[in-house]
């Protein structure tokens, strides 16, 4: 797994943690940091769709904690992971 794939996995894991502790400010900060790193790394790799998803997730990460917000984050990291996997498989 390359660094972009690891960032996607780490972000998903952090987002899933929010199901248990939705108001954890440190985890939310970590998610925002991971999203910044994903944006940077995806641009380096020429991935044009990932930065758009990252922007959506940044907005969600800064919203008031709610089950819907956590679901948006988890689903968004799933999308990022699937895009990364498709690129590694040569499908994108």
PyMOL Python script that loads the backbone (N, CA, C, O; Angstrom):
from pymol import cmd

cmd.read_pdbstr("""\
ATOM      1  N   UNK A   1       0.851  -1.176   0.000  1.00  0.00           N
ATOM      2  CA  UNK A   1       0.000   0.000   0.000  1.00  0.00           C
ATOM      3  C   UNK A   1       0.894   1.236   0.000  1.00  0.00           C
ATOM      4  O   UNK A   1       1.820   1.344   0.803  1.00  0.00           O
ATOM      5  N   UNK A   2       0.607   2.162  -0.906  1.00  0.00           N
ATOM      6  CA  UNK A   2       1.397   3.391  -0.945  1.00  0.00           C
ATOM      7  C   UNK A   2       0.860   4.397   0.073  1.00  0.00           C
ATOM      8  O   UNK A   2      -0.096   4.115   0.796  1.00  0.00           O
ATOM      9  N   UNK A   3       1.486   5.570   0.119  1.00  0.00           N
ATOM     10  CA  UNK A   3       1.114   6.552   1.143  1.00  0.00           C
ATOM     11  C   UNK A   3      -0.321   7.054   0.971  1.00  0.00           C
ATOM     12  O   UNK A   3      -1.002   7.308   1.965  1.00  0.00           O
ATOM     13  N   UNK A   4      -0.788   7.200  -0.260  1.00  0.00           N
ATOM     14  CA  UNK A   4      -2.156   7.656  -0.479  1.00  0.00           C
ATOM     15  C   UNK A   4      -3.161   6.620   0.011  1.00  0.00           C
ATOM     16  O   UNK A   4      -4.161   6.966   0.641  1.00  0.00           O
ATOM     17  N   UNK A   5      -2.898   5.374  -0.274  1.00  0.00           N
ATOM     18  CA  UNK A   5      -3.770   4.305   0.206  1.00  0.00           C
ATOM     19  C   UNK A   5      -3.808   4.235   1.723  1.00  0.00           C
ATOM     20  O   UNK A   5      -4.862   4.015   2.319  1.00  0.00           O
ATOM     21  N   UNK A   6      -2.646   4.424   2.343  1.00  0.00           N
ATOM     22  CA  UNK A   6      -2.583   4.399   3.799  1.00  0.00           C
ATOM     23  C   UNK A   6      -3.355   5.567   4.403  1.00  0.00           C
ATOM     24  O   UNK A   6      -4.038   5.405   5.414  1.00  0.00           O
ATOM     25  N   UNK A   7      -3.249   6.740   3.789  1.00  0.00           N
ATOM     26  CA  UNK A   7      -4.001   7.898   4.271  1.00  0.00           C
ATOM     27  C   UNK A   7      -5.504   7.656   4.178  1.00  0.00           C
ATOM     28  O   UNK A   7      -6.249   8.010   5.093  1.00  0.00           O
ATOM     29  N   UNK A   8      -5.950   7.058   3.081  1.00  0.00           N
ATOM     30  CA  UNK A   8      -7.374   6.748   2.926  1.00  0.00           C
ATOM     31  C   UNK A   8      -7.831   5.767   4.006  1.00  0.00           C
ATOM     32  O   UNK A   8      -8.899   5.938   4.594  1.00  0.00           O
ATOM     33  N   UNK A   9      -7.029   4.751   4.261  1.00  0.00           N
ATOM     34  CA  UNK A   9      -7.366   3.759   5.288  1.00  0.00           C
ATOM     35  C   UNK A   9      -7.379   4.398   6.676  1.00  0.00           C
ATOM     36  O   UNK A   9      -8.281   4.138   7.472  1.00  0.00           O
ATOM     37  N   UNK A  10      -6.398   5.220   6.962  1.00  0.00           N
ATOM     38  CA  UNK A  10      -6.339   5.901   8.265  1.00  0.00           C
ATOM     39  C   UNK A  10      -7.530   6.828   8.458  1.00  0.00           C
ATOM     40  O   UNK A  10      -8.103   6.893   9.546  1.00  0.00           O
ATOM     41  N   UNK A  11      -7.898   7.538   7.410  1.00  0.00           N
ATOM     42  CA  UNK A  11      -9.044   8.439   7.486  1.00  0.00           C
ATOM     43  C   UNK A  11     -10.337   7.696   7.732  1.00  0.00           C
ATOM     44  O   UNK A  11     -11.171   8.124   8.529  1.00  0.00           O
ATOM     45  N   UNK A  12     -10.500   6.578   7.043  1.00  0.00           N
ATOM     46  CA  UNK A  12     -11.717   5.784   7.239  1.00  0.00           C
ATOM     47  C   UNK A  12     -11.780   5.260   8.665  1.00  0.00           C
ATOM     48  O   UNK A  12     -12.838   5.289   9.293  1.00  0.00           O
ATOM     49  N   UNK A  13     -10.664   4.787   9.173  1.00  0.00           N
ATOM     50  CA  UNK A  13     -10.622   4.274  10.540  1.00  0.00           C
ATOM     51  C   UNK A  13     -10.975   5.378  11.537  1.00  0.00           C
ATOM     52  O   UNK A  13     -11.732   5.138  12.478  1.00  0.00           O
ATOM     53  N   UNK A  14     -10.442   6.571  11.344  1.00  0.00           N
ATOM     54  CA  UNK A  14     -10.741   7.694  12.239  1.00  0.00           C
ATOM     55  C   UNK A  14     -12.220   8.071  12.146  1.00  0.00           C
ATOM     56  O   UNK A  14     -12.855   8.339  13.165  1.00  0.00           O
ATOM     57  N   UNK A  15     -12.766   8.092  10.937  1.00  0.00           N
ATOM     58  CA  UNK A  15     -14.180   8.430  10.760  1.00  0.00           C
ATOM     59  C   UNK A  15     -15.070   7.384  11.432  1.00  0.00           C
ATOM     60  O   UNK A  15     -16.071   7.729  12.060  1.00  0.00           O
ATOM     61  N   UNK A  16     -14.708   6.122  11.300  1.00  0.00           N
ATOM     62  CA  UNK A  16     -15.499   5.066  11.950  1.00  0.00           C
ATOM     63  C   UNK A  16     -15.451   5.188  13.466  1.00  0.00           C
ATOM     64  O   UNK A  16     -16.422   4.853  14.144  1.00  0.00           O
ATOM     65  N   UNK A  17     -14.344   5.659  13.999  1.00  0.00           N
ATOM     66  CA  UNK A  17     -14.225   5.871  15.440  1.00  0.00           C
ATOM     67  C   UNK A  17     -15.254   6.893  15.925  1.00  0.00           C
ATOM     68  O   UNK A  17     -15.746   6.802  17.050  1.00  0.00           O
ATOM     69  N   UNK A  18     -15.574   7.861  15.073  1.00  0.00           N
ATOM     70  CA  UNK A  18     -16.536   8.891  15.456  1.00  0.00           C
ATOM     71  C   UNK A  18     -17.936   8.327  15.709  1.00  0.00           C
ATOM     72  O   UNK A  18     -18.758   8.990  16.342  1.00  0.00           O
ATOM     73  N   UNK A  19     -18.218   7.114  15.225  1.00  0.00           N
ATOM     74  CA  UNK A  19     -19.500   6.487  15.567  1.00  0.00           C
ATOM     75  C   UNK A  19     -19.597   6.302  17.080  1.00  0.00           C
ATOM     76  O   UNK A  19     -20.676   6.420  17.659  1.00  0.00           O
ATOM     77  N   UNK A  20     -18.471   6.014  17.710  1.00  0.00           N
ATOM     78  CA  UNK A  20     -18.460   5.762  19.150  1.00  0.00           C
ATOM     79  C   UNK A  20     -18.313   7.047  19.949  1.00  0.00           C
ATOM     80  O   UNK A  20     -18.933   7.193  21.003  1.00  0.00           O
ATOM     81  N   UNK A  21     -17.503   7.978  19.468  1.00  0.00           N
ATOM     82  CA  UNK A  21     -17.225   9.225  20.187  1.00  0.00           C
ATOM     83  C   UNK A  21     -17.354  10.387  19.196  1.00  0.00           C
ATOM     84  O   UNK A  21     -16.342  10.927  18.750  1.00  0.00           O
ATOM     85  N   UNK A  22     -18.585  10.778  18.846  1.00  0.00           N
ATOM     86  CA  UNK A  22     -18.778  11.756  17.778  1.00  0.00           C
ATOM     87  C   UNK A  22     -18.234  13.153  18.053  1.00  0.00           C
ATOM     88  O   UNK A  22     -18.000  13.913  17.113  1.00  0.00           O
ATOM     89  N   UNK A  23     -18.031  13.502  19.296  1.00  0.00           N
ATOM     90  CA  UNK A  23     -17.562  14.860  19.600  1.00  0.00           C
ATOM     91  C   UNK A  23     -16.068  14.930  19.899  1.00  0.00           C
ATOM     92  O   UNK A  23     -15.599  15.930  20.443  1.00  0.00           O
ATOM     93  N   UNK A  24     -15.323  13.902  19.558  1.00  0.00           N
ATOM     94  CA  UNK A  24     -13.884  13.870  19.827  1.00  0.00           C
ATOM     95  C   UNK A  24     -13.162  14.884  18.928  1.00  0.00           C
ATOM     96  O   UNK A  24     -12.948  14.635  17.742  1.00  0.00           O
ATOM     97  N   UNK A  25     -12.798  16.011  19.506  1.00  0.00           N
ATOM     98  CA  UNK A  25     -12.177  17.097  18.739  1.00  0.00           C
ATOM     99  C   UNK A  25     -10.817  16.706  18.171  1.00  0.00           C
ATOM    100  O   UNK A  25     -10.464  17.125  17.069  1.00  0.00           O
ATOM    101  N   UNK A  26     -10.054  15.913  18.908  1.00  0.00           N
ATOM    102  CA  UNK A  26      -8.734  15.497  18.420  1.00  0.00           C
ATOM    103  C   UNK A  26      -8.859  14.618  17.176  1.00  0.00           C
ATOM    104  O   UNK A  26      -8.074  14.759  16.238  1.00  0.00           O
ATOM    105  N   UNK A  27      -9.829  13.721  17.162  1.00  0.00           N
ATOM    106  CA  UNK A  27     -10.023  12.854  15.993  1.00  0.00           C
ATOM    107  C   UNK A  27     -10.488  13.696  14.804  1.00  0.00           C
ATOM    108  O   UNK A  27     -10.077  13.457  13.669  1.00  0.00           O
ATOM    109  N   UNK A  28     -11.329  14.662  15.064  1.00  0.00           N
ATOM    110  CA  UNK A  28     -11.780  15.539  13.985  1.00  0.00           C
ATOM    111  C   UNK A  28     -10.603  16.331  13.408  1.00  0.00           C
ATOM    112  O   UNK A  28     -10.509  16.514  12.194  1.00  0.00           O
ATOM    113  N   UNK A  29      -9.720  16.792  14.269  1.00  0.00           N
ATOM    114  CA  UNK A  29      -8.514  17.492  13.817  1.00  0.00           C
ATOM    115  C   UNK A  29      -7.640  16.546  12.998  1.00  0.00           C
ATOM    116  O   UNK A  29      -7.095  16.934  11.965  1.00  0.00           O
ATOM    117  N   UNK A  30      -7.510  15.315  13.459  1.00  0.00           N
ATOM    118  CA  UNK A  30      -6.723  14.310  12.737  1.00  0.00           C
ATOM    119  C   UNK A  30      -7.324  14.063  11.345  1.00  0.00           C
ATOM    120  O   UNK A  30      -6.596  13.943  10.360  1.00  0.00           O
ATOM    121  N   UNK A  31      -8.653  13.988  11.278  1.00  0.00           N
ATOM    122  CA  UNK A  31      -9.313  13.777   9.985  1.00  0.00           C
ATOM    123  C   UNK A  31      -9.015  14.936   9.037  1.00  0.00           C
ATOM    124  O   UNK A  31      -8.723  14.716   7.861  1.00  0.00           O
ATOM    125  N   UNK A  32      -9.085  16.145   9.532  1.00  0.00           N
ATOM    126  CA  UNK A  32      -8.777  17.303   8.685  1.00  0.00           C
ATOM    127  C   UNK A  32      -7.326  17.280   8.208  1.00  0.00           C
ATOM    128  O   UNK A  32      -7.040  17.642   7.067  1.00  0.00           O
ATOM    129  N   UNK A  33      -6.414  16.856   9.077  1.00  0.00           N
ATOM    130  CA  UNK A  33      -5.013  16.733   8.691  1.00  0.00           C
ATOM    131  C   UNK A  33      -4.843  15.656   7.619  1.00  0.00           C
ATOM    132  O   UNK A  33      -4.132  15.859   6.635  1.00  0.00           O
ATOM    133  N   UNK A  34      -5.489  14.528   7.814  1.00  0.00           N
ATOM    134  CA  UNK A  34      -5.421  13.446   6.820  1.00  0.00           C
ATOM    135  C   UNK A  34      -5.977  13.926   5.483  1.00  0.00           C
ATOM    136  O   UNK A  34      -5.406  13.637   4.431  1.00  0.00           O
ATOM    137  N   UNK A  35      -7.077  14.653   5.522  1.00  0.00           N
ATOM    138  CA  UNK A  35      -7.665  15.160   4.275  1.00  0.00           C
ATOM    139  C   UNK A  35      -6.710  16.103   3.548  1.00  0.00           C
ATOM    140  O   UNK A  35      -6.620  16.068   2.321  1.00  0.00           O
ATOM    141  N   UNK A  36      -6.000  16.942   4.293  1.00  0.00           N
ATOM    142  CA  UNK A  36      -5.008  17.827   3.668  1.00  0.00           C
ATOM    143  C   UNK A  36      -3.900  17.019   3.010  1.00  0.00           C
ATOM    144  O   UNK A  36      -3.456  17.343   1.908  1.00  0.00           O
ATOM    145  N   UNK A  37      -3.460  15.974   3.686  1.00  0.00           N
ATOM    146  CA  UNK A  37      -2.406  15.123   3.126  1.00  0.00           C
ATOM    147  C   UNK A  37      -2.900  14.376   1.891  1.00  0.00           C
ATOM    148  O   UNK A  37      -2.162  14.234   0.916  1.00  0.00           O
ATOM    149  N   UNK A  38      -4.154  13.894   1.927  1.00  0.00           N
ATOM    150  CA  UNK A  38      -4.721  13.207   0.761  1.00  0.00           C
ATOM    151  C   UNK A  38      -4.791  14.170  -0.418  1.00  0.00           C
ATOM    152  O   UNK A  38      -4.454  13.798  -1.541  1.00  0.00           O
ATOM    153  N   UNK A  39      -5.225  15.402  -0.175  1.00  0.00           N
ATOM    154  CA  UNK A  39      -5.310  16.392  -1.254  1.00  0.00           C
ATOM    155  C   UNK A  39      -3.942  16.609  -1.886  1.00  0.00           C
ATOM    156  O   UNK A  39      -3.811  16.607  -3.110  1.00  0.00           O
ATOM    157  N   UNK A  40      -2.933  16.796  -1.059  1.00  0.00           N
ATOM    158  CA  UNK A  40      -1.577  17.030  -1.563  1.00  0.00           C
ATOM    159  C   UNK A  40      -1.063  15.831  -2.341  1.00  0.00           C
ATOM    160  O   UNK A  40      -0.561  15.976  -3.456  1.00  0.00           O
ATOM    161  N   UNK A  41      -1.187  14.655  -1.758  1.00  0.00           N
ATOM    162  CA  UNK A  41      -0.662  13.435  -2.394  1.00  0.00           C
ATOM    163  C   UNK A  41      -1.426  13.101  -3.680  1.00  0.00           C
ATOM    164  O   UNK A  41      -0.824  12.667  -4.662  1.00  0.00           O
ATOM    165  N   UNK A  42      -2.734  13.300  -3.676  1.00  0.00           N
ATOM    166  CA  UNK A  42      -3.514  12.974  -4.874  1.00  0.00           C
ATOM    167  C   UNK A  42      -3.169  13.910  -6.034  1.00  0.00           C
ATOM    168  O   UNK A  42      -3.164  13.489  -7.191  1.00  0.00           O
ATOM    169  N   UNK A  43      -2.883  15.168  -5.730  1.00  0.00           N
ATOM    170  CA  UNK A  43      -2.453  16.108  -6.778  1.00  0.00           C
ATOM    171  C   UNK A  43      -1.108  15.657  -7.344  1.00  0.00           C
ATOM    172  O   UNK A  43      -0.901  15.675  -8.557  1.00  0.00           O
ATOM    173  N   UNK A  44      -0.196  15.252  -6.458  1.00  0.00           N
ATOM    174  CA  UNK A  44       1.115  14.759  -6.914  1.00  0.00           C
ATOM    175  C   UNK A  44       0.957  13.579  -7.860  1.00  0.00           C
ATOM    176  O   UNK A  44       1.729  13.426  -8.807  1.00  0.00           O
ATOM    177  N   UNK A  45      -0.057  12.735  -7.598  1.00  0.00           N
ATOM    178  CA  UNK A  45      -0.269  11.548  -8.420  1.00  0.00           C
ATOM    179  C   UNK A  45      -1.182  11.823  -9.624  1.00  0.00           C
ATOM    180  O   UNK A  45      -1.496  10.914 -10.393  1.00  0.00           O
ATOM    181  N   UNK A  46      -1.602  13.083  -9.777  1.00  0.00           N
ATOM    182  CA  UNK A  46      -2.445  13.431 -10.917  1.00  0.00           C
ATOM    183  C   UNK A  46      -3.885  12.980 -10.793  1.00  0.00           C
ATOM    184  O   UNK A  46      -4.581  12.836 -11.798  1.00  0.00           O
ATOM    185  N   UNK A  47      -4.335  12.759  -9.580  1.00  0.00           N
ATOM    186  CA  UNK A  47      -5.710  12.303  -9.328  1.00  0.00           C
ATOM    187  C   UNK A  47      -6.624  13.510  -9.219  1.00  0.00           C
ATOM    188  O   UNK A  47      -6.601  14.202  -8.201  1.00  0.00           O
ATOM    189  N   UNK A  48      -7.417  13.780 -10.228  1.00  0.00           N
ATOM    190  CA  UNK A  48      -8.240  14.987 -10.255  1.00  0.00           C
ATOM    191  C   UNK A  48      -9.536  14.860  -9.469  1.00  0.00           C
ATOM    192  O   UNK A  48     -10.056  15.868  -8.992  1.00  0.00           O
ATOM    193  N   UNK A  49     -10.070  13.665  -9.319  1.00  0.00           N
ATOM    194  CA  UNK A  49     -11.354  13.511  -8.639  1.00  0.00           C
ATOM    195  C   UNK A  49     -11.211  13.511  -7.118  1.00  0.00           C
ATOM    196  O   UNK A  49     -12.143  13.906  -6.416  1.00  0.00           O
ATOM    197  N   UNK A  50     -10.098  13.089  -6.611  1.00  0.00           N
ATOM    198  CA  UNK A  50      -9.918  12.976  -5.165  1.00  0.00           C
ATOM    199  C   UNK A  50      -9.951  14.337  -4.452  1.00  0.00           C
ATOM    200  O   UNK A  50     -10.584  14.436  -3.400  1.00  0.00           O
ATOM    201  N   UNK A  51      -9.308  15.376  -4.967  1.00  0.00           N
ATOM    202  CA  UNK A  51      -9.385  16.675  -4.275  1.00  0.00           C
ATOM    203  C   UNK A  51     -10.814  17.210  -4.146  1.00  0.00           C
ATOM    204  O   UNK A  51     -11.136  17.882  -3.167  1.00  0.00           O
ATOM    205  N   UNK A  52     -11.660  16.920  -5.116  1.00  0.00           N
ATOM    206  CA  UNK A  52     -13.061  17.362  -5.020  1.00  0.00           C
ATOM    207  C   UNK A  52     -13.768  16.659  -3.868  1.00  0.00           C
ATOM    208  O   UNK A  52     -14.514  17.291  -3.120  1.00  0.00           O
ATOM    209  N   UNK A  53     -13.542  15.372  -3.723  1.00  0.00           N
ATOM    210  CA  UNK A  53     -14.139  14.622  -2.618  1.00  0.00           C
ATOM    211  C   UNK A  53     -13.571  15.118  -1.295  1.00  0.00           C
ATOM    212  O   UNK A  53     -14.300  15.250  -0.312  1.00  0.00           O
ATOM    213  N   UNK A  54     -12.282  15.390  -1.269  1.00  0.00           N
ATOM    214  CA  UNK A  54     -11.639  15.894  -0.050  1.00  0.00           C
ATOM    215  C   UNK A  54     -12.311  17.195   0.404  1.00  0.00           C
ATOM    216  O   UNK A  54     -12.546  17.380   1.598  1.00  0.00           O
ATOM    217  N   UNK A  55     -12.618  18.085  -0.523  1.00  0.00           N
ATOM    218  CA  UNK A  55     -13.272  19.343  -0.150  1.00  0.00           C
ATOM    219  C   UNK A  55     -14.637  19.090   0.474  1.00  0.00           C
ATOM    220  O   UNK A  55     -14.997  19.746   1.451  1.00  0.00           O
ATOM    221  N   UNK A  56     -15.396  18.156  -0.070  1.00  0.00           N
ATOM    222  CA  UNK A  56     -16.692  17.792   0.512  1.00  0.00           C
ATOM    223  C   UNK A  56     -16.511  17.253   1.938  1.00  0.00           C
ATOM    224  O   UNK A  56     -17.285  17.581   2.838  1.00  0.00           O
ATOM    225  N   UNK A  57     -15.493  16.433   2.126  1.00  0.00           N
ATOM    226  CA  UNK A  57     -15.250  15.838   3.432  1.00  0.00           C
ATOM    227  C   UNK A  57     -14.749  16.861   4.443  1.00  0.00           C
ATOM    228  O   UNK A  57     -15.044  16.747   5.632  1.00  0.00           O
ATOM    229  N   UNK A  58     -14.013  17.836   3.996  1.00  0.00           N
ATOM    230  CA  UNK A  58     -13.575  18.911   4.911  1.00  0.00           C
ATOM    231  C   UNK A  58     -14.784  19.644   5.480  1.00  0.00           C
ATOM    232  O   UNK A  58     -14.834  19.942   6.673  1.00  0.00           O
ATOM    233  N   UNK A  59     -15.746  19.931   4.628  1.00  0.00           N
ATOM    234  CA  UNK A  59     -16.968  20.600   5.081  1.00  0.00           C
ATOM    235  C   UNK A  59     -17.696  19.714   6.090  1.00  0.00           C
ATOM    236  O   UNK A  59     -18.143  20.189   7.134  1.00  0.00           O
ATOM    237  N   UNK A  60     -17.811  18.429   5.773  1.00  0.00           N
ATOM    238  CA  UNK A  60     -18.492  17.502   6.684  1.00  0.00           C
ATOM    239  C   UNK A  60     -17.753  17.391   8.018  1.00  0.00           C
ATOM    240  O   UNK A  60     -18.382  17.330   9.074  1.00  0.00           O
ATOM    241  N   UNK A  61     -16.430  17.365   7.971  1.00  0.00           N
ATOM    242  CA  UNK A  61     -15.640  17.211   9.201  1.00  0.00           C
ATOM    243  C   UNK A  61     -15.781  18.416  10.122  1.00  0.00           C
ATOM    244  O   UNK A  61     -15.602  18.295  11.334  1.00  0.00           O
ATOM    245  N   UNK A  62     -16.097  19.565   9.560  1.00  0.00           N
ATOM    246  CA  UNK A  62     -16.224  20.779  10.358  1.00  0.00           C
ATOM    247  C   UNK A  62     -17.661  21.050  10.798  1.00  0.00           C
ATOM    248  O   UNK A  62     -17.910  21.991  11.553  1.00  0.00           O
ATOM    249  N   UNK A  63     -18.599  20.241  10.337  1.00  0.00           N
ATOM    250  CA  UNK A  63     -20.003  20.419  10.708  1.00  0.00           C
ATOM    251  C   UNK A  63     -20.237  19.933  12.142  1.00  0.00           C
ATOM    252  O   UNK A  63     -19.398  19.248  12.727  1.00  0.00           O
ATOM    253  N   UNK A  64     -21.366  20.295  12.678  1.00  0.00           N
ATOM    254  CA  UNK A  64     -21.724  19.834  14.022  1.00  0.00           C
ATOM    255  C   UNK A  64     -21.821  18.312  14.042  1.00  0.00           C
ATOM    256  O   UNK A  64     -22.369  17.709  13.119  1.00  0.00           O
ATOM    257  N   UNK A  65     -21.290  17.694  15.089  1.00  0.00           N
ATOM    258  CA  UNK A  65     -21.331  16.236  15.180  1.00  0.00           C
ATOM    259  C   UNK A  65     -22.762  15.709  15.140  1.00  0.00           C
ATOM    260  O   UNK A  65     -23.636  16.170  15.875  1.00  0.00           O
ATOM    261  N   UNK A  66     -22.974  14.745  14.273  1.00  0.00           N
ATOM    262  CA  UNK A  66     -24.272  14.078  14.159  1.00  0.00           C
ATOM    263  C   UNK A  66     -24.055  12.740  13.471  1.00  0.00           C
ATOM    264  O   UNK A  66     -23.022  12.536  12.833  1.00  0.00           O
ATOM    265  N   UNK A  67     -25.015  11.822  13.591  1.00  0.00           N
ATOM    266  CA  UNK A  67     -24.881  10.539  12.877  1.00  0.00           C
ATOM    267  C   UNK A  67     -24.768  10.738  11.362  1.00  0.00           C
ATOM    268  O   UNK A  67     -24.030  10.016  10.693  1.00  0.00           O
ATOM    269  N   UNK A  68     -25.498  11.714  10.827  1.00  0.00           N
ATOM    270  CA  UNK A  68     -25.443  11.965   9.383  1.00  0.00           C
ATOM    271  C   UNK A  68     -24.061  12.456   8.970  1.00  0.00           C
ATOM    272  O   UNK A  68     -23.541  12.073   7.921  1.00  0.00           O
ATOM    273  N   UNK A  69     -23.476  13.303   9.801  1.00  0.00           N
ATOM    274  CA  UNK A  69     -22.150  13.832   9.505  1.00  0.00           C
ATOM    275  C   UNK A  69     -21.117  12.707   9.514  1.00  0.00           C
ATOM    276  O   UNK A  69     -20.266  12.635   8.627  1.00  0.00           O
ATOM    277  N   UNK A  70     -21.190  11.837  10.508  1.00  0.00           N
ATOM    278  CA  UNK A  70     -20.254  10.711  10.584  1.00  0.00           C
ATOM    279  C   UNK A  70     -20.443   9.794   9.384  1.00  0.00           C
ATOM    280  O   UNK A  70     -19.465   9.307   8.816  1.00  0.00           O
ATOM    281  N   UNK A  71     -21.679   9.557   8.997  1.00  0.00           N
ATOM    282  CA  UNK A  71     -21.947   8.702   7.835  1.00  0.00           C
ATOM    283  C   UNK A  71     -21.354   9.303   6.562  1.00  0.00           C
ATOM    284  O   UNK A  71     -20.797   8.580   5.735  1.00  0.00           O
ATOM    285  N   UNK A  72     -21.471  10.623   6.401  1.00  0.00           N
ATOM    286  CA  UNK A  72     -20.860  11.295   5.246  1.00  0.00           C
ATOM    287  C   UNK A  72     -19.346  11.088   5.225  1.00  0.00           C
ATOM    288  O   UNK A  72     -18.762  10.834   4.172  1.00  0.00           O
ATOM    289  N   UNK A  73     -18.723  11.199   6.384  1.00  0.00           N
ATOM    290  CA  UNK A  73     -17.270  11.008   6.455  1.00  0.00           C
ATOM    291  C   UNK A  73     -16.874   9.587   6.114  1.00  0.00           C
ATOM    292  O   UNK A  73     -15.966   9.367   5.314  1.00  0.00           O
ATOM    293  N   UNK A  74     -17.546   8.626   6.714  1.00  0.00           N
ATOM    294  CA  UNK A  74     -17.211   7.218   6.449  1.00  0.00           C
ATOM    295  C   UNK A  74     -17.426   6.899   4.968  1.00  0.00           C
ATOM    296  O   UNK A  74     -16.568   6.289   4.331  1.00  0.00           O
ATOM    297  N   UNK A  75     -18.575   7.314   4.422  1.00  0.00           N
ATOM    298  CA  UNK A  75     -18.848   7.059   3.003  1.00  0.00           C
ATOM    299  C   UNK A  75     -17.831   7.750   2.096  1.00  0.00           C
ATOM    300  O   UNK A  75     -17.408   7.189   1.086  1.00  0.00           O
ATOM    301  N   UNK A  76     -17.445   8.970   2.464  1.00  0.00           N
ATOM    302  CA  UNK A  76     -16.466   9.698   1.665  1.00  0.00           C
ATOM    303  C   UNK A  76     -15.110   9.014   1.644  1.00  0.00           C
ATOM    304  O   UNK A  76     -14.470   8.921   0.596  1.00  0.00           O
ATOM    305  N   UNK A  77     -14.673   8.537   2.804  1.00  0.00           N
ATOM    306  CA  UNK A  77     -13.397   7.815   2.832  1.00  0.00           C
ATOM    307  C   UNK A  77     -13.505   6.495   2.080  1.00  0.00           C
ATOM    308  O   UNK A  77     -12.522   6.037   1.497  1.00  0.00           O
ATOM    309  N   UNK A  78     -14.685   5.875   2.084  1.00  0.00           N
ATOM    310  CA  UNK A  78     -14.904   4.679   1.260  1.00  0.00           C
ATOM    311  C   UNK A  78     -14.717   5.017  -0.215  1.00  0.00           C
ATOM    312  O   UNK A  78     -14.063   4.276  -0.949  1.00  0.00           O
ATOM    313  N   UNK A  79     -15.289   6.133  -0.645  1.00  0.00           N
ATOM    314  CA  UNK A  79     -15.146   6.561  -2.045  1.00  0.00           C
ATOM    315  C   UNK A  79     -13.687   6.804  -2.395  1.00  0.00           C
ATOM    316  O   UNK A  79     -13.215   6.378  -3.449  1.00  0.00           O
ATOM    317  N   UNK A  80     -12.970   7.490  -1.505  1.00  0.00           N
ATOM    318  CA  UNK A  80     -11.546   7.746  -1.752  1.00  0.00           C
ATOM    319  C   UNK A  80     -10.760   6.437  -1.859  1.00  0.00           C
ATOM    320  O   UNK A  80      -9.908   6.281  -2.733  1.00  0.00           O
ATOM    321  N   UNK A  81     -11.061   5.505  -0.959  1.00  0.00           N
ATOM    322  CA  UNK A  81     -10.362   4.209  -0.968  1.00  0.00           C
ATOM    323  C   UNK A  81     -10.648   3.459  -2.260  1.00  0.00           C
ATOM    324  O   UNK A  81      -9.740   2.876  -2.854  1.00  0.00           O
ATOM    325  N   UNK A  82     -11.894   3.469  -2.696  1.00  0.00           N
ATOM    326  CA  UNK A  82     -12.251   2.761  -3.939  1.00  0.00           C
ATOM    327  C   UNK A  82     -11.565   3.394  -5.154  1.00  0.00           C
ATOM    328  O   UNK A  82     -11.114   2.687  -6.055  1.00  0.00           O
ATOM    329  N   UNK A  83     -11.490   4.718  -5.171  1.00  0.00           N
ATOM    330  CA  UNK A  83     -10.776   5.382  -6.263  1.00  0.00           C
ATOM    331  C   UNK A  83      -9.292   5.012  -6.247  1.00  0.00           C
ATOM    332  O   UNK A  83      -8.701   4.761  -7.297  1.00  0.00           O
ATOM    333  N   UNK A  84      -8.697   4.979  -5.060  1.00  0.00           N
ATOM    334  CA  UNK A  84      -7.294   4.604  -4.953  1.00  0.00           C
ATOM    335  C   UNK A  84      -7.094   3.168  -5.449  1.00  0.00           C
ATOM    336  O   UNK A  84      -6.163   2.888  -6.203  1.00  0.00           O
ATOM    337  N   UNK A  85      -7.982   2.261  -5.014  1.00  0.00           N
ATOM    338  CA  UNK A  85      -7.855   0.859  -5.426  1.00  0.00           C
ATOM    339  C   UNK A  85      -8.028   0.707  -6.932  1.00  0.00           C
ATOM    340  O   UNK A  85      -7.311  -0.064  -7.570  1.00  0.00           O
ATOM    341  N   UNK A  86      -8.979   1.441  -7.496  1.00  0.00           N
ATOM    342  CA  UNK A  86      -9.193   1.361  -8.942  1.00  0.00           C
ATOM    343  C   UNK A  86      -7.969   1.855  -9.699  1.00  0.00           C
ATOM    344  O   UNK A  86      -7.597   1.276 -10.719  1.00  0.00           O
ATOM    345  N   UNK A  87      -7.342   2.917  -9.212  1.00  0.00           N
ATOM    346  CA  UNK A  87      -6.135   3.441  -9.863  1.00  0.00           C
ATOM    347  C   UNK A  87      -5.017   2.423  -9.795  1.00  0.00           C
ATOM    348  O   UNK A  87      -4.292   2.225 -10.770  1.00  0.00           O
ATOM    349  N   UNK A  88      -4.869   1.772  -8.642  1.00  0.00           N
ATOM    350  CA  UNK A  88      -3.792   0.781  -8.489  1.00  0.00           C
ATOM    351  C   UNK A  88      -4.050  -0.449  -9.362  1.00  0.00           C
ATOM    352  O   UNK A  88      -3.112  -1.138  -9.764  1.00  0.00           O
ATOM    353  N   UNK A  89      -5.311  -0.719  -9.648  1.00  0.00           N
ATOM    354  CA  UNK A  89      -5.672  -1.868 -10.496  1.00  0.00           C
ATOM    355  C   UNK A  89      -5.656  -1.516 -11.970  1.00  0.00           C
ATOM    356  O   UNK A  89      -5.844  -2.381 -12.825  1.00  0.00           O
ATOM    357  N   UNK A  90      -5.427  -0.229 -12.268  1.00  0.00           N
ATOM    358  CA  UNK A  90      -5.404   0.206 -13.649  1.00  0.00           C
ATOM    359  C   UNK A  90      -6.786   0.446 -14.227  1.00  0.00           C
ATOM    360  O   UNK A  90      -6.931   0.543 -15.445  1.00  0.00           O
ATOM    361  N   UNK A  91      -7.811   0.545 -13.380  1.00  0.00           N
ATOM    362  CA  UNK A  91      -9.167   0.742 -13.852  1.00  0.00           C
ATOM    363  C   UNK A  91      -9.524   2.209 -14.051  1.00  0.00           C
ATOM    364  O   UNK A  91     -10.512   2.529 -14.711  1.00  0.00           O
ATOM    365  N   UNK A  92      -8.713   3.103 -13.478  1.00  0.00           N
ATOM    366  CA  UNK A  92      -8.981   4.553 -13.612  1.00  0.00           C
ATOM    367  C   UNK A  92      -7.786   5.205 -14.253  1.00  0.00           C
ATOM    368  O   UNK A  92      -7.784   6.417 -14.465  1.00  0.00           O
TER     369      UNK A  92
END
""", "prot")
cmd.dss("prot")
cmd.show_as("cartoon", "prot")
cmd.util.cbc("prot")
cmd.orient("prot")
